[in-house]
Amino acid sequence: MGLVIALDISMGKSYKVTYDDQTCLSEGEIIHNKEGFKALLRNVLERAFLLARGRKNAFQKIIFLLHSKAL
């Protein structure tokens, strides 16, 4: 199945779990403030970088998509 980042979104705070196939890589609470969302973005970018390492074109596409969206 590959890498999955699942979010359980609620009022005021949310929860994130990251899986690689059946292995839980990380889990934790996301606080709904600037620092919490920055931490979530950093985690997603780190996972994307690890996936794209050695696949330069894929990583460049990810960066382009992130910069083309208003965050």
Protein Blocks (a to p, Z undefined) as FASTA:
>chain_A
ZZaddddddehiacddddehjbcfbgcdddddfklmmmmmmmmmmmmmmmmgoplmlmmm
mmmmmmmpcZZ
